[in-house]
Amino acid sequence: MAAPVASKQPIRTACDRCHELKERCVRASANGACTRCSRLSLVCSTIRPVRPAGRRPRHRLQSASGTSSSSTTVENSALDIGAWLNDVPDLPPEEKELLMYLLDRPENLEFYVVSPVFRDAEQQSLAASLRSAWPVLKDAYLAYASTLKLLHRPDIAMEVDKSATLRHASSAMKMLRSLPVANSKDAVICLILGRALALSVYAAVGSGVADICHHCLRITSPFVDSSIPCADAEPWWSFLVMLETMDCVVHRRVPTVRIQLRDLKRVDRYLGLCLPLLPYYYDLCVMSHSLVNTTDASYLVRIEERLNGIHTAVEAWQPSHRDHLVDQFQSADIVNLLAQAKVYRLAALLVSHRLRFTFGQQDIQADIWSKEIMMELKLAQRVTKRPMQCVTLPFLVAAIEIRDPMKRVEAFQTVEDYVDRFAPLVQKAAKTFLSRVWRERDSLLTSCWFDSVYKPCVVLHYTDAA
């Protein structure tokens, strides 16, 4: 009887990197490194999972906007951008690899959007923008991709040249400064460039991002309200507004714009359900800045009245479209979206409270809101087993109020869970900030945490020097 023929394992001739870039993989021997990896001094490996041969089945996905699309859309988009990059003249292979890392893997964008539902849309909009605005966006995308790769693959830190990342960021900064904005199309390009640059600088430098946001918002604001369709620019616009506003809360500055909402029922790609709270945060920044810069008694009374009005409005606020979430999102996403909205609302109440009352005054009410925020963050993470995005400010505002030593230790240990996960330097700065505020509060050296904020370096000067 003939012995059964042993099944053969599929033989793959392309290494993982060449496979990702859809490049031809040439090897001198079966066990040796390919010529491309050898030339770039990269680790040549083939560890990706084996997939069955044949055409893959198609699935229909429901997007956040309620429109259906095929799962092959992203694959086709990746093929298109890969083919297009192959035709770009004088593009070094290592730069193409970085761009494909950003534009060919929607899952890599999980730290920047509030739900996996938005990952494909984020990736497709980035790819489409690069093709339409090449080479304006090139260096900003390369800096963004470098920081993204280090975030997901810290084991390959030697492969990503950090000095090259700063060079790309510096070049993108010069492009942003010189970019003319004369119409709505220019404004969209400026916003996309500014966001990619802001995220890369936020992760690589950890401070000064508000300067980038201010520049982009200032020069594009004449075109946003009247000319730019919501679908083209509002996600980029709202993200930069959010970044700058959160920085202004901490540093008692007035943000560049008070966002005007076109669609109150839209779930924002980055801020979820709590986008309508941004105007209240803008007003709180104005009040905080005014308190620092005036001693006029009658004006202080008006500020007090305005703070009371903001407090009343925020206390009554609820997401206006939470009943429609079931049709668009998974259960875990809904939990995180509702929790995110709640902690931003509570944080606004807590900021307003501390603008009216110093440490030692009305601490019981501050403790209640602080505990609610911490409980909401912890409960959402426990239920969903998924990190909540974009909750840095609510977490810090709540943690400042903690006075119990054991609770402070617990909060300190959870900084990495709630402070921007794509910015390790910001997480480190957050720990320093909390330690300082707690120490100064215990020693009665400060009566208001707004006055105890370390002023970081200005990123425009930093990247120029780099």
DODO-359262 format. One record per atom (N, C-alpha, C): x negated, y negated, z. Coordinates in steps of 0.001 Angstrom, whole numbers, padded with zeros to 6 digits, always signed. Example, Ala and Ser with C-alpha at 12.3 -4.5 7.8 and 13.67 -1.06 7.14 Angstrom:
BEGIN
-013190+005690+007800-012300+004500+007800-013200+003300+007800-012850+002250+007080-013670+001060+007140-012900-000030+007870
END
This chain:
BEGIN
-000850+001192+000000+000000+000000+000000-000881-001235+000000-000574-002158-000880-001426-003339-001013-001245-004260+000187-002337-004802+000631-002269-005737+001766-001589-007021+001335-000774-007588+002223-000102-008843+001872-001118-009946+001639-000781-010785+000690-001655-011896+000370-001515-012974+001425-002630-013374+002021-002577-014410+003054-002210-015736+002430-001314-016476+003122-000917-017804+002623-002073-018769+002762-002297-019542+001748-003399-020488+001736-002957-021843+002254-003811-022443+003059-003543-023799+003523-003754-024772+002372-002948-025791+002273-003125-026752+001188-004472-027448+001295-005138-027569+000172-006444-028218+000134-006262-029667-000266-006733-030578+000578-006623-032001+000274-007983-032518-000152-008028-033174-001267-009298-033696-001765-009524-035138-001356-008494-035851-000930-008631-037268-000561-008714-037410+000947-009647-038247+001415-009720-038530+002851-008566-039452+003244-008391-039666+004549-007246-040438+005022-007271-041872+004507-008444-042483+004483-008522-043888+004069-008210-044047+002575-008790-043208+001752-008498-043280+000325-007028-042946+000053-006489-042010+000835-005084-041666+000681-004187-042860+001006-004526-043604+002087-003739-044774+002465-003759-045835+001373-004928-046040+000777-005081-047074-000249-004731-046577-001639-004399-045270-001723-004076-044654-003014-005218-044843-004013-006445-044659-003500-007650-044749-004301-008181-043334-004603-008938-043214-005670-009561-041934-005972-010673-041660-004962-010677-040456-004410-011646-040086-003379-012671-039142-003991-013896-039604-004082-014963-038822-004723-015945-038342-003664-016165-037036-003619-017080-036440-002646-018191-035677-003364-019386-035758-002822-020495-034977-003361-020362-033514-002987-019749-033249-001807-019524-031878-001357-018219-031824-000601-017690-030631-000382-016390-030479+000270-016406-030980+001702-017547-030857+002394-017640-031248+003798-018282-032619+004005-018743-033242+002951-019426-034525+003092-018475-035709+003021-019001-036880+003355-018222-038105+003287-018054-038527+001834-016918-039177+001549-016686-039639+000188-017567-040853-000099-017701-041181-001362-018608-042272-001746-018124-043617-001228-016801-043799-001170-016271-045081-000700-016555-045289+000782-016274-044292+001602-016528-044402+003037-018021-044547+003320-018841-043859+002542-020291-043971+002727-020772-045378+002402-020236-045942+001318-020658-047282+000916-020262-048333+001945-019070-048161+002579-018582-049132+003550-018959-048776+004979-019722-047686+005161-020137-047220+006497-018928-046945+007385-017927-046267+006823-016720-045923+007565-016727-044435+007912-015918-044084+008921-015775-042679+009283-014857-042012+008270-015347-040998+007588-014561-040298+006570-013919-039074+007212-012602-039076+007304-011911-037975+007973-010636-037626+007222-010143-036409+007473-008889-035936+006894-008105-035258+008003-007387-036091+008759-006665-035553+009919-005171-035845+009846-004709-036446+008754-003279-036726+008648-002495-035419+008566-001248-035402+009024-000467-034161+009004-000153-033706+007583-000059-032393+007432+000266-031811+006134+001754-031950+005887+002104-032468+004722+003515-032592+004366+003852-031575+003289+005053-031064+003305+005429-030075+002299+005398-030672+000901+005059-029802-000060+004992-030267-001439+006394-030563-001959+006438-031325-003032+007717-031638-003650+008226-033017-003285+009312-033392-003930+009883-034713-003707+010538-034780-002341+010340-035866-001643+010918-036030-000309+012385-036404-000403+013201-035937+000548+014624-036288+000506+014831-037763+000806+015866-038292+000218+016193-039697+000443+017212-039827+001560+017063-040901+002317+017993-041166+003414+018502-042586+003278+019692-042805+003749+020267-044142+003725+020136-044744+005105+019652-045956+005155+019469-046650+006419+020371-047853+006465+020912-048144+007615+021743-049320+007814+020884-050425+008379+020803-051530+007678+019972-052639+008129+020726-053494+009117+020004-054427+009734+020620-055300+010733+021645-056212+010117+021550-056498+008842+022509-057388+008203+023750-056646+007732+023737-055299+007908+024903-054528+007525+024837-053995+006121+023761-054226+005386+023618-053724+004032+022800-052453+004040+023146-051506+003180+022432-050231+003147+021284-050302+002164+020235-049534+002448+019076-049486+001566+018434-048122+001696+017734-047699+000668+017095-046391+000669+015771-046453+001382+015411-045345+002012+014112-045283+002672+012977-045360+001665+013274-045104+000390+012229-045203-000624+011913-046646-000972+012729-047595-000505+012469-048991-000817+011121-049427-000282+010833-049042+000989+009563-049412+001591+008412-048724+000864+008585-047437+000504+007526-046735-000208+007250-047391-001558+008320-047747-002277+008145-048398-003563+007481-049758-003398+007864-050465-002317+007247-051758-002055+005752-051602-001795+005391-050555-001033+003973-050313-000750+003213-049965-002023+003863-049142-002891+003217-048806-004155+003017-050052-004999+004024-050924-005009+003935-052144-005804+002828-053047-005300+002772-053257-003972+001751-054162-003432+000366-053549-003602+000257-052212-003483-001028-051565-003686-001503-051707-005121-000572-051508-006069-000936-051660-007478-001296-053100-007795-000552-054015-007184-000833-055427-007429-002208-055816-006879-002542-055346-005677-003844-055651-005103-004976-055042-005935-004721-053894-006571-005742-053300-007440-006095-054215-008604-005117-055025-009012-005328-055904-010165-005857-057274-009774-005943-057557-008468-006464-058856-008040-007970-058887-008302-008452-059842-009060-009892-059854-009369-010736-060227-008164-011897-059614-008073-012917-059943-007066-012421-059757-005632-011502-058821-005413-011045-058526-004053-011863-057363-003515-012709-057581-002485-013541-056500-001944-012678-055354-001410-013154-054135-001509-012373-052980-001039-011994-053071+000434-012907-053599+001280-012585-053683+002699-011458-054677+002967-011344-055722+002150-010251-056673+002312-008942-056069+001820-009020-055304+000753-007813-054621+000289-007310-053639+001348-008231-052940+001986-007837-051981+003022-007138-052689+004184-007667-053833+004582-007036-054587+005661-005639-055053+005275-005502-055570+004064-004197-056052+003621-003184-054914+003535-003640-053753+003080-002730-052606+003024-002365-052125+004417-003274-052262+005373-002960-051890+006749-001806-052744+007284-001780-054005+006860-000712-054911+007286+000568-054692+006494+000458-054438+005190+001613-054477+004307+002167-053103+003935+001474-052043+004310+001899-050700+003917+002416-049881+005094+002408-050464+006294+002816-049715+007489+003752-050559+008348+005035-050517+008086+005976-051296+008885+005901-050982+010379+005536-049736+010717+005471-049364+012134+004409-050141+012887+003418-050695+012183+002388-051480+012856+002900-052819+013368+004093-053215+012927+004638-054518+013298+005571-054432+014501+005552-053318+015209+006504-053098+016291+006362-054098+017430+005163-054672+017624+004952-055600+018728+005524-056987+018450+005939-057243+017218+006325-058596+016848+007816-058770+016596+008570-057693+016497+010004-057801+016256+010746-057142+017418+011978-057599+017636+012706-057146+018821+013302-055758+018653+013365-055263+017427+013953-053951+017187+013291-053310+015978+013152-051972+015982+012625-051293+014794+013446-051551+013537+014699-051958+013711+015547-052265+012562+014921-053337+011682+014146-054234+012291+013591-055365+011555+012213-055100+010966+011617-053952+011229+010235-053732+010799+010101-053726+009283+011015-053033+008602+010915-052962+007151+011110-054331+006514+012081-055088+007025+012314-056428+006485+011113-057327+006718+010472-057185+007867+009286-057973+008173+008158-057621+007196+007940-056331+006984+006869-055903+006089+007140-056341+004650+008359-056200+004196+008679-056560+002820+008569-058060+002590+008976-058864+003568+008880-060307+003394+007424-060763+003399+006585-060110+004221+005156-060430+004212+004536-060097+002856+004863-058930+002321+004296-058511+001034+004757-059422-000099+006047-059734-000126+006568-060589-001191+005954-061984-001122+005759-062483+000090+005190-063826+000252+003744-063871-000228+002987-062803+000060+001584-062782-000361+001469-062814-001880+002312-062065-002552+002260-062031-004008+002621-063378-004605+003567-064071-004003+004016-065344-004572+003120-066509-004186+002287-066342-003148+001454-067460-002680-000003-067068-002537-000473-066217-003427-001893-065864-003452-002653-066972-004174-003829-067373-003694-004585-066887-002528-004384-067729-001265-003340-068561-001255-003131-069459-000108-003022-068680+001195-002319-067530+001166-002070-066763+002384-003152-065731+002681-004105-065574+001799-005053-064473+001891-005785-064433+003225-006464-065512+003607-007290-065476+004820-006444-065355+006082-005289-065976+006103-004404-065839+007266-003950-064391+007424-003630-063734+006327-003223-062330+006372-004388-061434+006799-005588-061727+006316-006744-060911+006698-007043-061039+008185-006957-062270+008714-007160-062460+010156-006072-061752+010953-004842-061847+010481-003697-061189+011121-003888-059676+011106-004277-059126+009959-004451-057678+009833-005593-057175+010717-006664-057965+010837-007796-057543+011664-007397-057419+013126-006696-058415+013645-006265-058353+015045-005241-057246+015251-004408-057025+014249-003410-055957+014339-004088-054585+014389-005132-054421+013590-005825-053129+013562-006533-052860+014884-007136-053897+015452-007795-053732+016749-006786-053406+017844-005590-053960+017717-004563-053707+018716-004111-052251+018697-003894-051713+017509-003411-050344+017396-004520-049301+017466-005744-049726+017085-006846-048770+017049-008061-049336+017770-008012-049469+019101-009170-050019+019812-010413-049156+019693-010231-047882+019270-011380-046995+019125-012238-047323+017910-011730-048196+017024-012495-048528+015823-012988-049963+015884-013231-050463+017090-013627-051860+017246-014883-052192+016450-015798-051245+016329-017033-051510+015605-016780-051657+014104-015695-051034+013646-015411-051086+012220-014888-052459+011812-014145-053103+012673-013590-054411+012373-014566-055480+012854-015075-056250+011945-016054-057280+012260-015330-058471+012886-015556-058707+014185-014844-059788+014876-015268-061151+014363-016539-061289+013998-016966-062566+013448-016284-062833+012114-016063-061773+011333-015342-061931+010070-013899-062346+010328-013296-061811+011402-011938-062202+011758-011867-063698+012050-012826-064202+012810-012845-065631+013111-013124-066462+011862-013949-065945+010968-014195-066670+009721-012921-066771+008888-012178-065669+008816-010911-065706+008089-009940-066693+008749-009900-066677+010081-009003-067602+010788-009406-069050+010550-010707-069312+010586-011183-070671+010348-010867-071126+008932-011058-070232+007956-010733-070565+006580-009238-070807+006402-008420-069981+007080-006968-070171+007012-006558-071488+007656-007264-071885+008734-006976-073161+009379-007238-074326+008427-008339-074258+007685-008648-075310+006721-007595-075344+005616-007159-074174+005186-006110-074118+004169-004823-074748+004685-004486-074462+005951-003267-075013+006529-003333-076536+006606-004471-077053+006990-004624-078501+007110-004515-079220+005764-005031-078574+004719-005062-079221+003412-003850-078901+002548-002975-078002+003027-001848-077554+002216-000827-078675+002027-000535-079075+000789+000480-080108+000574+001879-079517+000698+002757-080231+001356+004153-079803+001490+005029-080898+000913+005503-080659-000309+006284-081665-001018+007709-081212-001316+008003-079944-001045+009345-079439-001316+009623-078239-000427+010790-077653-000584+011193-076547+000285+010338-075304+000075+009917-075061-001167+009065-073895-001425+007728-074032-000711+007128-075229-000779+005874-075469-000058+006067-075273+001444+007229-075707+001946+007492-075597+003382+007541-074137+003831+008170-073277+003021+008235-071853+003362+006836-071256+003429+005996-071569+002435+004621-071065+002420+003866-071544+003648+004047-072811+004005+003378-073359+005183+003805-072636+006454+005081-072342+006586+005582-071651+007778+005043-070228+007866+004989-069540+006733+004463-068172+006738+002976-068171+007059+002239-069094+006453+000814-069227+006738+000597-069541+008212+001377-070488+008743+001223-070872+010144+001534-069748+011099+002552-068949+010795+002897-067856+011700+001823-066780+011707+001340-066378+010520+000280-065363+010464-000971-065849+011182-001316-067119+010992-002489-067677+011653-002271-067775+013159-001076-068199+013572-000787-068338+014998-000889-066993+015712-000371-065939+015104-000420-064626+015742-001845-064105+015843-002640-064312+014804-004020-063835+014855-004834-064610+015881-004632-065927+015945-005358-066743+016920-004880-066421+018340-003591-066203+018501-003030-065865+019805-003665-064588+020346-003866-063606+019464-004448-062336+019889-005956-062429+020059-006633-063172+019175-008095-063198+019182-008674-064232+020129-007961-065372+020306-008463-066464+021145-007664-066572+022439-006342-066415+022339-005512-066403+023533-004968-067732+023971-005267-068816+023254-004778-070127+023681-004771-071092+022511-004064-072207+022696-004085-073263+021704-003178-073071+020514-002324-072053+020528-001455-071781+019389-000457-072908+019159-000126-073657+020204+000835-074742+020066+000387-075780+019056-000921-075949+018884-001423-076904+017895-001037-076490+016478-001158-075202+016209-000784-074691+014892+000719-074862+014678+001502-074512+015691+002958-074630+015600+003371-076081+015367+002776-076993+016123+003117-078410+015999+002842-078908+014580+001693-078549+014036+001339-079003+012688+002347-078491+011664+002660-077195+011716+003589-076610+010746+004988-077198+010868+005461-077328+012091+006816-077835+012303+006921-079306+011909+005877-080058+012158+005911-081498+011850+005987-081745+010349+005169-081034+009580+005127-081339+008148+006236-080636+007355+006880-079626+007954+007962-078942+007238+009347-079403+007670+009456-080093+008787+010775-080481+009311+011606-081313+008331+011012-082166+007466+011855-082904+006527+012604-082020+005537+012140-080767+005348+012742-079902+004335+013589-078783+004920+013468-078542+006216+014148-077385+006805+015645-077618+006933+016042-078732+007484+017452-078965+007762+018296-079102+006503+017713-079679+005444+018524-080001+004274+018310-079070+003091+017132-078464+002974+016799-077792+001720+016582-076296+001821+015991-075822+002914+015565-074428+002956+016736-073515+003307+017057-072545+002480+018101-071587+002836+017700-070814+004089+018699-070445+004870+018445-069742+006131+017617-068477+005924+017950-067706+004880+017276-066432+004676+015808-066596+004330+015412-067725+003760+014041-067911+003314+013090-068311+004423+013535-069197+005296+012579-069807+006219+012948-069727+007682+014203-069512+008012+014594-069652+009414+013894-068685+010353+013630-067400+009965+012884-066542+010903+011506-067091+011232+010771-067573+010227+009441-068120+010467+009543-069406+011283+010494-070236+010934+010714-071514+011617+011022-071291+013087+011996-070421+013380+012412-070202+014767+011286-069603+015600+010455-068746+014990+009356-068146+015739+008344-069201+016165+007980-070109+015254+007036-071172+015590+007635-072126+016606+008930-072412+016494+009601-073251+017488+009531-072593+018860+009786-071277+018900+009741-070559+020166+008353-070613+020793+007311-070332+019989+005946-070327+020518+005579-071696+021095+005877-072750+020342+005512-074077+020823+006329-074470+022050+007623-074176+022045+008478-074553+023163+008036-073868+024451+007690-072584+024376+007245-071878+025573+005951-072484+026122+005056-072896+025224+003821-073536+025658+004116-074896+026298+005079-075623+025731+005428-076940+026269+006088-076840+027638+006819-075751+027893+007393-075545+029219+006291-075497+030267+005241-074766+029949+004146-074579+030895+003339-075858+031078+003114-076588+029984+002213-077740+030022+002924-079086+030096+004248-079064+030291+005040-080274+030505+004921-081240+029334+004965-080690+028119+004948-081509+026922+006298-081442+026217+006521-082375+025284+007758-082392+024511+007533-081636+023200+008331-080616+022900+008159-079873+021642+008410-080763+020429+007952-080295+019281+008067-081071+018048+009503-081222+017592+010277-080149+017661+011655-080195+017175+012590-079533+018180+013823-079977+018137+014907-079307+018855+015666-078500+017813+015571-077197+017876+016067-076348+016806+017571-076546+016608+017963-076588+015343+019370-076680+014975+019812-075319+014450+020799-074738+015085+021212-073383+014734+022271-073412+013645+022016-072638+012586+022968-072562+011481+023966-071422+011670+023504-070361+012269+024342-069167+012386+024225-068613+013801+025184-068927+014631+025127-068501+016031+025319-067000+016190+025786-066319+015151+026021-064884+015245+024862-064070+014674+023792-064738+014285+022647-064022+013734+021752-063504+014848+021346-062241+014742+020373-061679+015669+018991-062008+015117+018240-062825+015845+016944-063267+015355+015950-062115+015372+015106-062078+014353+014123-061014+014207+013143-060974+015375+012885-062121+015989+011877-062211+017048+012493-062512+018421+013519-063351+018450+014113-063748+019729+015452-063083+020010+015882-062195+019142+017098-061443+019413+018329-062313+019586+019002-062132+020725+020241-062847+021013+020027-064196+021677+018824-064471+022156+018636-065663+022990+018129-066880+022215+018173-066834+020882+017800-067999+020098+018625-069240+020462+019941-069127+020733+020710-070316+021105+020272-070980+022408+019414-070315+023192+018917-070931+024421+017755-071895+024171+017137-071826+022994+015973-072673+022719+016277-074172+022852+017434-074669+022392+017710-076093+022608+017713-076489+024083+018175-075608+024957+018152-075913+026394+016720-075962+026908+015880-075064+026420+014466-075108+026818+013801-076388+026314+014175-076826+025131+013656-078108+024633+014042-079231+025599+015311-079261+026001+015775-080310+026917+015050-080241+028259+014777-079021+028729+014033-078886+029982+012612-079417+029834+012009-079217+028673+010669-079758+028432+010692-081287+028462+011706-081875+027865+011829-083338+027868+011983-083855+029293+012822-083200+030083+013028-083625+031462+011748-083472+032289+011046-082357+032093+009804-082120+032823+008754-083167+032474+008626-083458+031182+007670-084477+030744+008042-085847+031321+009313-086151+031352+009768-087448+031869+009485-087587+033356+009650-086497+034105+009405-086554+035546+007947-086877+035860+007038-086433+034976+005621-086693+035185+005267-088140+034861+006004-088732+033934+005595-090016+033372+006473-091188+033780+007285-091053+034811+008092-092184+035258+008204-092203+036775+008313-093410+037311+008564-093601+038749+009780-094484+038962+010447-094847+037882+011623-095713+037972+012775-094956+038628+013312-095508+039699+014333-094813+040496+015605-094565+039701+016044-095553+038932+017285-095388+038170+017123-094324+037081+015932-094278+036471+015686-093271+035439+015603-091874+036056+015030-091765+037249+014967-090477+037935+016363-089948+038249+017278-090862+038564+018665-090458+038816+019285-089890+037546+019020-090537+036422+019550-090051+035143+018965-088678+034800+017673-088479+035097+017060-087176+034855+017722-086105+035714+017983-086448+036971+018660-085503+037870+020026-085110+037330+020768-086086+036823+022092-085805+036268+021978-084917+035030+020977-085199+034202+020792-084395+033000+020392-082962+033350+019556-082785+034353+019177-081437+034789+020386-080673+035308+021245-081358+036029+022475-080711+036512+023344-080256+035341+023418-081096+034287+024206-080728+033118+023626-079522+032392+022298-079491+032245+021643-078341+031608+021892-077081+032416+021758-077200+033740+021974-076051+034623+023389-075493+034453+024377-076369+034403+025768-075928+034265+025989-075221+032929+025422-075788+031857+025604-075194+030535+024920-073831+030436+023709-073715+030948+022976-072447+030877+023647-071388+031743+024133-071801+032888+024790-070846+033792+026012-070225+033141+026696-070985+032290+027904-070483+031644+027627-069781+030324+026392-069845+029843+026084-069308+028512+026115-067786+028494+026654-067242+027412+026615-065808+027147+026388-065607+025655+025731-064525+025247+025565-064259+023802+026922-064207+023120+027052-064913+022005+028357-065048+021359+028702-063883+020437+027777-062987+020166+028026-061937+019188+027638-060556+019707+027705-060367+021015+027265-059085+021562+028215-057941+021213+029493-058268+020875+030454-057215+020546+030159-056555+019208+029333-057182+018367+029048-056635+017041+027759-055813+017005+027094-055668+018132+025791-055007+018134+025881-053517+017842+026970-052884+018254+027101-051432+018099+027029-051027+016636+027519-051884+015747+027521-051562+014325+026147-051733+013683+025211-052378+014370+023937-052719+013751+022727-052044+014399+022819-051710+015704+021629-051278+016429+021880-049992+017204+020771-049306+017522+020823-048145+018391+021034-048579+019838+021414-047631+020689+021727-047953+022083+020548-048587+022805+019345-048041+022605+018166-048591+023275+017906-050029+022845+018120-050314+021563+017933-051682+021081+018929-052630+021726+020167-052183+021852+021201-053036+022443+020867-053357+023895+020396-052358+024635+020007-052585+026032+018914-053648+026109+017902-053520+025268+016793-054479+025299+017224-055869+024843+018073-055937+023830+018537-057235+023344+019331-057974+024414+020235-057265+025080+021044-057890+026132+020187-058267+027337+019221-057397+027671+018335-057702+028797+017461-058915+028484+016944-058986+027265+016121-060123+026871+016910-061427+026984+018144-061418+026494+018973-062622+026582+019228-063012+028036+019463-062018+028881+019754-062311+030289+018549-062906+031000+017351-062362+030759+016184-062874+031483+015800-064265+030995+016031-064571+029719+015771-065932+029239+016761-066919+029851+018001-066495+030007+019001-067364+030659+018626-067604+032122+018259-066547+032835+017882-066694+034245+016607-067524+034395+015663-067352+033474+014422-068129+033533+014689-069607+033311+015622-069927+032405+015983-071335+032199+016588-071934+033472+017415-071165+034160+017975-071631+035429+016875-071845+036463+015894-070948+036469+014808-071038+037442+013889-072224+037141+013623-072478+035864+012816-073645+035492+013537-074925+035883+014827-074996+035575+015617-076168+035951+015618-076367+037464+015719-075276+038191+015732-075331+039649+014425-075907+040192+013301-075458+039631+012004-075915+040133+011654-077330+039676+012348-077833+038675+012175-079235+038315+012904-080148+039298+013863-079580+039996+014619-080377+040988+014129-080145+042409+013632-078947+042677+013231-078619+044047+011811-078063+044046+010980-078556+044932+009597-078088+045032+009542-076800+045851+008349-076179+045884+008162-075005+046732+008533-075353+048167+009281-074460+048809+009726-074724+050172+011133-075270+050231+011657-075736+049092+013022-076241+049034+013888-075295+048210+015006-074898+048763+015953-074034+048062+015269-072755+047547+014368-072201+048371+013639-071001+047947+014536-069771+047857+015600-069741+048627+016477-068560+048627+017107-068363+047257+017600-069450+046663+018197-069335+045339+017143-068951+044294+015953-069517+044405+014872-069144+043482+014533-067668+043614+014528-067153+044844+014251-065730+045067+015293-064852+044393+016555-065276+044439+017637-064481+043845+017430-064345+042341+017156-065468+041667+016955-065414+040220+015686-064642+039873+014646-064804+040655+013393-064087+040410+013615-062576+040494+014302-062143+041530+014553-060706+041703+015435-060166+040585+016412-060961+040134+017278-060520+039039+016478-060313+037752+015565-061226+037464+014750-061089+036260+013892-059838+036333+013210-059655+037448+012341-058489+037600+013134-057190+037538+014297-057185+038142+015137-055983+038135+015615-055672+036719+015987-056711+035967+016468-056513+034603+015362-055970+033704+014171-056504+033835+013039-056026+033040+012724-054565+033353+012682-054257+034640+012338-052897+035056+013422-051902+034633+014675-052275+034790+015776-051371+034456+015826-051100+032955+015638-052138+032155+015677-051950+030699+014556-051025+030244+013371-051201+030806+012255-050342+030422+012487-048907+030857+013086-048723+032024+013354-047376+032518+014401-046666+031663+015413-047414+031216+016501-046817+030441+016069-046513+029014+015372-047447+028385+015052-047308+026963+013738-046592+026699+012863-046535+027714+011512-045982+027532+010784-046715+026403+011100-047974+026243+010555-048766+025144+010239-050166+025673+009092-050731+025349+008768-052063+025850+009686-053135+025270+009999-054128+026087+010797-055254+025621+009854-056329+025082+010179-056849+023913+009297-057817+023278+009655-059245+023690+008654-060100+023648+008831-061542+023780+009534-061932+025087+008991-061473+026212+009556-061849+027507+008465-062389+028439+007392-062921+027862+006276-063407+028670+006706-064513+029614+007371-065533+029094+007757-066664+029940+008710-066265+031057+009801-065546+030773+010676-065136+031884+009945-064348+032959+009047-063450+032553+008302-062661+033537+007445-063562+034422+006699-064482+033834+005816-065344+034619+006603-066279+035527+007691-066842+035014+008518-067745+035823+009055-067008+037049+009436-065732+036859+009943-064941+037984+008825-064535+038936+007668-064138+038379+006565-063657+039211+006018-064759+040110+006055-065987+039639+005556-067114+040437+006269-067199+041783+007545-066858+041799+008361-067017+043016+008133-065919+044045+007427-064864+043696+007239-063740+044616+006309-064161+045756+006736-063894+046985+005925-064230+048157+005490-063007+048951+006178-061887+048776+005810-060668+049472+004527-060093+048867+003477-059832+049673+002189-059353+049133+002317-058070+048324+003123-057120+048776+003262-055861+048056+003962-056075+046713+004961-056935+046702+005659-057238+045452+004741-057962+044476+003855-058780+045014+002887-059453+044139+001943-058446+043482+001509-057485+044243+000636-056447+043685+001371-055691+042570+002625-055383+042819+003425-054671+041821+003577-055506+040549+003862-056794+040711+004007-057675+039549+002688-057796+038785+001593-057901+039531+000267-058018+038921-000046-056796+038071+000372-055634+038555+000085-054389+037841+000963-054197+036603+002052-054955+036502+002957-054812+035355+002790-055926+034331+001748-056730+034467+001505-057795+033493+001400-057219+032083+000681-056107+031932+000507-055511+030605+001821-055023+030012+002830-054776+030841+004114-054291+030340+004979-055415+029778+004841-056625+030332+005781-057686+029991+005154-058920+029348+003878-059144+029544+003204-060246+028858+002771-059746+027490+002865-060610+026489+002682-060243+025084+001662-059133+024889+002153-057983+024441+001321-056785+024327+000315-056891+023197+000534-057823+022264-000403-057978+021157-001486-059005+021471-001554-059501+022713-002534-060527+023067-003199-060194+024400-004191-059300+024420-004866-058925+025674-005473-060118+026403-005978-061110+025671-006550-062283+026327-005488-063080+027064-004288-063124+026526-003181-063813+027202-002794-063054+028466-002823-061734+028402-002534-060942+029595-003553-061220+030694-004816-061316+030307-005865-061630+031284-005656-063017+031872-005325-063989+031021-005067-065353+031499-003851-065400+032416-002844-064569+032127-001648-064532+032967-001985-064051+034378-002849-063074+034477-003255-062595+035799-004006-063684+036569-004887-064389+035881-005621-065484+036525-004665-066574+036988-003715-066899+036147-002746-067942+036469-001903-067570+037688-001388-066339+037717-000570-065917+038853-001385-065924+040146-002603-065416+040088-003453-065394+041288-003672-066810+041812-003885-067733+040895-004154-069114+041299-002911-069762+041914-001765-069598+041258-000534-070215+041770-000166-069642+043126-000261-068323+043270+000061-067713+044560-000863-068233+045659-002148-068322+045362-003100-068802+046362-002825-070266+046740-002572-071088+045753-002320-072504+046033-000994-072701+046763-000003-071879+046426+001282-071999+047123+001144-071590+048580+000431-070495+048828+000246-070037+050206-000545-071047+051033-001469-071756+050391-002317-072724+051094-001704-074124+051118-000487-074245+050575+000220-075535+050516-000578-076586+049740-001334-076129+048741-002111-077051+047921-001310-077627+046767-000210-076997+046436+000641-077493+045362+002094-077281+045735+002937-078175+045263+004370-078067+045541+005159-077709+044291+004468-077576+043153+005158-077304+041900+004213-076549+040974+004618-075409+040444+003715-074604+039631+003371-075278+038314+004205-076206+037837+003905-076909+036585+002600-077699+036680+002236-078105+037897+001027-078908+038079-000199-078053+038361-000067-076737+038278-001183-075851+038615-001604-075017+037416-001349-075527+036244-001619-074765+035035-002991-075107+034495-003784-074076+034229-005095-074261+033619-004911-074708+032178-005579-075791+031806-005463-076319+030450-006512-075649+029554-006093-074807+028619-007058-074070+027786-007678-074953+026704-008660-074386+026015-009338-075128+024950-008393-075339+023777-008664-076337+023001-007866-076620+021820-008329-075720+020679-007438-074950+020113-007823-073934+019157-008356-074529+017862-007908-075712+017503-008401-076328+016270-009911-076549+016357-010399-076987+017506-011821-077193+017683-012547-075860+017814-011930-074909+018471-012557-073616+018703-012858-072913+017383-011842-072856+016491-012045-072124+015251-013003-072868+014332-013022-074197+014400-013993-074939+013601-015410-074591+014043-015613-074528+015348-016951-074182+015868-017326-072758+015474-016353-071849+015546-016626-070459+015171-017003-070345+013708
END
